[in-house]
Amino acid sequence: MVVPVPLHRKKLRRRGYNQVAQFAQRLAHHIDAEYIDHLLVKTANTRTQTKKGRIGRSQNGNALYIVSDLGYLKNKTVLLVDDVITTGATMEICAKALTEATGTTLYIASMAVVPQLWN
């Protein structure tokens, strides 16, 4: 099953679409997998995290994402999809929520990864 990282419902309403969901739908189609966009729910309408580091992002993570039906995920294989992995904090928070279900095997994918720049 393919699960996109969700937007908060207010942000989704304001923007009108979730680019991650569209990408995840196409991935699911190509790998012949079930696309599920209602299991992972973002609980707070946070500001953009693009200017925050890993510590700032992870501090926002306490129950920021929840799974609406853990029983549905029992013994399932999940591909979690996001648009950009910058620090990995969002994927880590979502992964923790998804793997609360017994026997869940989790993989991650993204459209892009921001490389760590060393000075």
N, C-alpha and C positions, 0 to 999 in steps of 0.2 A: 504494500500500500504506500502511496505517496502522500505526504502531508506537508503543506507549505507553512512557513512561519507566518502567523496571521497579523493583520493590522488590527488596532482597536476599532470597534464599530463606528466611533465618531470620525476617526481619521479615514476609514473606508468610505463613509457617507460623503465626507468633504471631498476626497480625491476622486471617488467614483469607480475605482478599480484597484486591484492589488497585483502589481506586476509579478510578484513571486507566485501568486496563484496561477496566473496565466502560463508562466514557465513550467510550473509543477504539473499542470494539466497536460501539457505537451509531452513532458517526460513520462508521465503515467501512460499516455497513449502509446508512445514508442517502446516502452518496456512491457506493455500489456499488463499494467498493474492498476489496482483500484485507486482512484483519486478521492481523498477524504479531506474536506476543508472545515469541518465542523467540530472535530475532536479536540484540537488544540485551540485554546481561547486566550486572548490577551485581556487581562483584567483591569489594566490601568492605561489611561491615555497619556503616555509619557511624551516629553519633548524629544526632539531628535537627539540621538546619541553620537552623531557624527564627529563632534568635537571633544568627546570624552575618551579617556583612556580605559584600559581594562578594569581598573579598580572602580572607577566611577560608574562604569556600565554594570559591573557585577553587584554593586550596592543597590541598584534599582531592581535587582532580580528576585527579591523575596516574593514568591507567589505571583510574579508578573505574568506567568503563563500557567494555565491549568489544563488538565485533560477532563473533558466533559463526561467521558464514559470509559473508565479504565478497563472494565470487563470486555469491551469490544476489542481492546488491544492485546488481550491475553494471548500469549504464544504467537504473536504476529511479527512479521518482518516489516520494518518501517523505513522509508527513505524520507528524511527530513530535508526540506529544501528552503534556502534563503537566497536573497539577491546578492549580498556581499558579505564576506567574512572579513572583518577588520581585526578584531581582537579575539573572536571566537566566543565572547561572553554570551551573546544571544543564543547561539547554537547550544552552548553548555547548559543554559537555563532551560531551554526547550527540551533538550535531551534528558535532563533530570526528571522533568515532568512526564515525558513519554515512557521512560523506563521504570516508572513506578508500577506499571502493569507487569504481572508475572510473565516471565518467559519472552519478553520483548527483545528482539534483535534490532539494533538501530544502525543505520547508515546515514551519512550526511552528504549533501551536494549543494553547490552554490553556483551562481552565474559568474562570480568573480571573487578573487581573494586579493586583499591589499597586502603587498609584501612588507615585511618589517624593514624599515630603513635604519641603517646603523651609521652614526656620525663618526 
